[in-house]
Amino acid sequence: MTNNGPLDELGRTRFELVPGALTGRAEAVATARQALTAEPLDDGTFWQAVLVLTHADELELAQQHWIAATGVSRDVHDLLGGRIMLLRGDPRAAVRLLGRDVRPRLRVVAAAWLVLALIDAGELGRARAVLEAERAPDSADLHFARGRLLLAEEQSAAALDEFLECGRFLAGLNPAVPWRSWAALAAADRGDLVLARICADKDLVAARRWGGPRGIGLALHASALARGGDDVLLEEAITFLGNSSEALRARHDLAQLLLARGEVERARRHARHLQSCPQWTEAADALTSRLLRNDGESALSGQERRTALLARAGRSNREIAAELGLTLRTVEFHLTRVYRKMGVAGRPGLRRAFVPTA
């Protein structure tokens, strides 16, 4: 083990990354670049400086310093390389680096980042196994990783709890961390648009102040869904998110939104982007199947949309009938048309589809 430096700082994660992330993006990047010129470069300085660069979306610069680094411990180098690969949209390369042995002090962050990489690689079972094997005390990283996995497993209520717990651990410590955006996505998924909008709007303000494109894109995506489906905001989010895995999720949501509105050609254009990504193959195939079955007549009527939203939220047919003032047979008729138009197999399929509120 070489040049341990301030080992206490190695226990810090990207979430607890003081002081750089609190001063503003430009100043944080300048401070990190200056720190990386130190000779010799110790583990703690390298760790914090490279994480500041990744937080600031300076991924090319972070990778340049990572490649050029000498005298840094192998586990520190592997973890930071894995983080960079994940953010650059190569989750499989990230998994290879993050799956290696690390010192005990780094096990929690290693496990959390490995889970995120496995989620983006589409390996949810392996991600779940990593979390279940991790017996360390709770941390912001682990809550965030659990939230991401639960959301990928379509357990949005439990995911929301994890993201909010992550936020309680941070207590506003780092404005560059988009936990509220993910909380907003989970809240929107379970139909709580009020909470979703509160979380999304707070993160969008913080993200614009910080200035990192990834954070802005995540917050715009969350804001779009918190408003029941805003295609303009989703398009803007995709532009900010670039080639990241988060951009693919935004494209998927936008394609579903457009299809539900009957805008088949626009939906098809976004669905094509998903087909080249292994982790999105299943979702892309489902979208393509729906697109092939629709010729522009897939838009839901107002009553169908209201029925679909209530069914997606878990209401029974009888409860939907009572709330909307319809007969049970009319509810069944609307749901049959919803399933056909959206190309889904009953309520389980509807649960995985995006239903616009307007």
Rosetta blueprint (number, residue, H / E / L):
1 M L
2 T L
3 N L
4 N L
5 G L
6 P L
7 L H
8 D H
9 E H
10 L H
11 G L
12 R L
13 T L
14 R H
15 F H
16 E H
17 L L
18 V L
19 P L
20 G H
21 A H
22 L H
23 T H
24 G L
25 R H
26 A H
27 E H
28 A H
29 V H
30 A H
31 T H
32 A H
33 R H
34 Q H
35 A H
36 L L
37 T L
38 A L
39 E L
40 P L
41 L L
42 D L
43 D H
44 G H
45 T H
46 F H
47 W H
48 Q H
49 A H
50 V H
51 L H
52 V H
53 L H
54 T H
55 H H
56 A L
57 D L
58 E L
59 L H
60 E H
61 L H
62 A H
63 Q H
64 Q H
65 H H
66 W H
67 I H
68 A H
69 A L
70 T L
71 G L
72 V L
73 S L
74 R H
75 D H
76 V H
77 H H
78 D H
79 L H
80 L H
81 G H
82 G H
83 R H
84 I H
85 M H
86 L H
87 L H
88 R L
89 G L
90 D L
91 P H
92 R H
93 A H
94 A H
95 V H
96 R H
97 L H
98 L H
99 G L
100 R L
101 D L
102 V L
103 R L
104 P H
105 R H
106 L H
107 R H
108 V H
109 V H
110 A H
111 A H
112 A H
113 W H
114 L H
115 V H
116 L H
117 A H
118 L H
119 I H
120 D H
121 A L
122 G L
123 E L
124 L H
125 G H
126 R H
127 A H
128 R H
129 A H
130 V H
131 L H
132 E H
133 A H
134 E L
135 R L
136 A L
137 P L
138 D L
139 S L
140 A H
141 D H
142 L H
143 H H
144 F H
145 A H
146 R H
147 G H
148 R H
149 L H
150 L H
151 L H
152 A H
153 E L
154 E L
155 Q L
156 S H
157 A H
158 A H
159 A H
160 L H
161 D H
162 E H
163 F H
164 L H
165 E H
166 C H
167 G H
168 R H
169 F H
170 L H
171 A L
172 G L
173 L L
174 N L
175 P L
176 A L
177 V L
178 P L
179 W H
180 R H
181 S H
182 W H
183 A H
184 A H
185 L H
186 A H
187 A H
188 A H
189 D H
190 R L
191 G L
192 D L
193 L H
194 V H
195 L H
196 A H
197 R H
198 I H
199 C H
200 A H
201 D H
202 K H
203 D H
204 L H
205 V H
206 A H
207 A H
208 R H
209 R H
210 W H
211 G L
212 G L
213 P H
214 R H
215 G H
216 I H
217 G H
218 L H
219 A H
220 L H
221 H H
222 A H
223 S H
224 A H
225 L H
226 A H
227 R L
228 G L
229 G L
230 D L
231 D H
232 V H
233 L H
234 L H
235 E H
236 E H
237 A H
238 I H
239 T H
240 F H
241 L H
242 G L
243 N L
244 S L
245 S H
246 E H
247 A H
248 L H
249 R H
250 A H
251 R H
252 H H
253 D H
254 L H
255 A H
256 Q H
257 L H
258 L H
259 L H
260 A H
261 R L
262 G L
263 E L
264 V H
265 E H
266 R H
267 A H
268 R H
269 R H
270 H H
271 A H
272 R H
273 H H
274 L H
275 Q H
276 S L
277 C L
278 P H
279 Q H
280 W H
281 T H
282 E H
283 A H
284 A H
285 D H
286 A H
287 L H
288 T H
289 S H
290 R H
291 L H
292 L H
293 R L
294 N L
295 D L
296 G L
297 E L
298 S L
299 A L
300 L L
301 S L
302 G H
303 Q H
304 E H
305 R H
306 R H
307 T H
308 A H
309 L H
310 L H
311 A H
312 R H
313 A L
314 G L
315 R L
316 S L
317 N H
318 R H
319 E H
320 I H
321 A H
322 A H
323 E H
324 L H
325 G L
326 L L
327 T L
328 L H
329 R H
330 T H
331 V H
332 E H
333 F H
334 H H
335 L H
336 T H
337 R H
338 V H
339 Y H
340 R H
341 K H
342 M H
343 G L
344 V L
345 A L
346 G H
347 R H
348 P H
349 G H
350 L H
351 R H
352 R L
353 A L
354 F L
355 V L
356 P L
357 T L
358 A L
